[in-house]
């Protein structure tokens, strides 16, 4: 994909903007959509009534989504002309409410059938208020954080006139070289499914078309996260067992949660491009799972079926995508749209009217359910109010606080004591960078609305302590610039520093401070789409900076701003906390965490390897030959991760006891109740996450050594004990077996492990037996 994302800044100038709407628009915008959602039959009848009036060209238009690609005037004119001619039914990459409203007026007032446009956008972790990146939210192990965050994002998006988010990304990622690991929930299908469903609920609300909500578009269907070598877009080869038991699971959860859209992936899955893959898009998605929404391609992915050596030409690409089960083409730049050729393919008998109409119906039904025929326009005054809602900033701060994962805390260095810390040296290229703090997939954020770590610490301490700052070293540029970097956020715009001299200055600063806080990691464009990496080292000379600061002997806190498990080469700072890309309130949250106003309670959503050579290293691997020597699989270092999946410290201590299995033997299809006592044995109020893992001892296939099947994040006062209840459902004991090529539930013995990471030691067993 080649795209220049120059997003028009929303010109939300209140009254002036309202005036530009015109009387009819404002009046239309006041009309609220019907309170009760229309019935399926009613929606279908309305869609079919429209389809009966449509020409093949108008149908192809509804199946086409255009980019406003450059925002250049000639491009804008072309988009306008295409919309006026009803040659596109949807648009992406525009989030300026005035422009969206203008285009909507054209579609609704100037086209023959007056079908409104559906506006989509990459609302990945916020529009104006930026939440922590999705992998961070997964690390909260709190689906409510995901739901609340995407509800805020939806409210802001809907307010500016958008109808649909290209999110959540629910791709399982087991290879941190892959840059898009930042957009998902990590390596585990159970955690991933919980986060997928929560995000769909947050985006869509109670039903498709709920006021203040938008359509969720889980992506990229399917397998995209398993790219060969972690190289973005490269081929994916997955066994059926991995597909069904791991990679498809979060998609199924998102569909069950009612997702209105699915985006097909770019790459080939086991040799068949995902966007031309009938088995995936029709057999699995529609027939097996009963998906009722519409399928969009990733940008240009239909046309791209030629690149794969799959389709013979652009027309064939359109035919192959449509007949595989795609409904809408997210078009590549003008001129190469494959779906534009659908009328010709219909005339030549290469597709049927039924195939074309089914796709059009799926798209029109989404527009009907979203209430666009009743309320197509943007209420610009309301938009301003929603974007400035202070409650949104609170949601973002809480999300960042709940996402942080404390990995080391020697001698209880954290939390820092307000009263005792009189001077603090804040160091690192990410410590005061607003752009990096919000992370990738942010186009419209305002730097002055973002709280950096430095700003957060300063605001917290006020005049009570001296805060010195040094960037320490330069954040280096990528080998080739990112497609997302431009203007003030281009790599070339970063401060260029004499690293050796600045390291000396930083070390001097630390020498005269009580404590050093280093903010290290990867810049925002080093992660995300087209941001795969062949190393897990700290980029540039950050490692040298870290080692020099540790050598001072002063207490050192390292805050990692990263979505990859970085390799610190054995450096042992006093404290190490992963703060991810914490979003626009990140610095405020980090300050609250550093000074103990809240305790970190996040847990890793992936195994953190000791070394890049261990990748992939999923905790849920199969038991294999000589498991007792599994720690010796490499002769040069242990095989275990540096930090296991599910790991994270708090400012307190916790103990699990009294693990009880409600029923020692159950029949297939029966649920298994489990309970455990969790006690805060420390002196501070804090959160811990009770995690339940199972292991099937024998059966139709070899199963993972451990699999997460339940979790609960709980807050406990010092000395408080809570009994945490789990219910292992029959579907948690069911899996897809290659031997039977179907889902099975075996009669067997299960081990249960409960604790606060994937190495949990408290264990019990139960049996599944036919009565
Ligand atoms: C390509 C990306 O793969 C996809 O995730 C994104 O939604 C589209 N481009 C639109 O930006």
Boltz pocket constraint, residues with backbone or C-beta under 6 A from the ligand:
constraints:
  - pocket:
      binder: B
      contacts: [[A, 1], [A, 122], [A, 166], [A, 219], [A, 298], [A, 299], [A, 529]]
      max_distance: 6.0
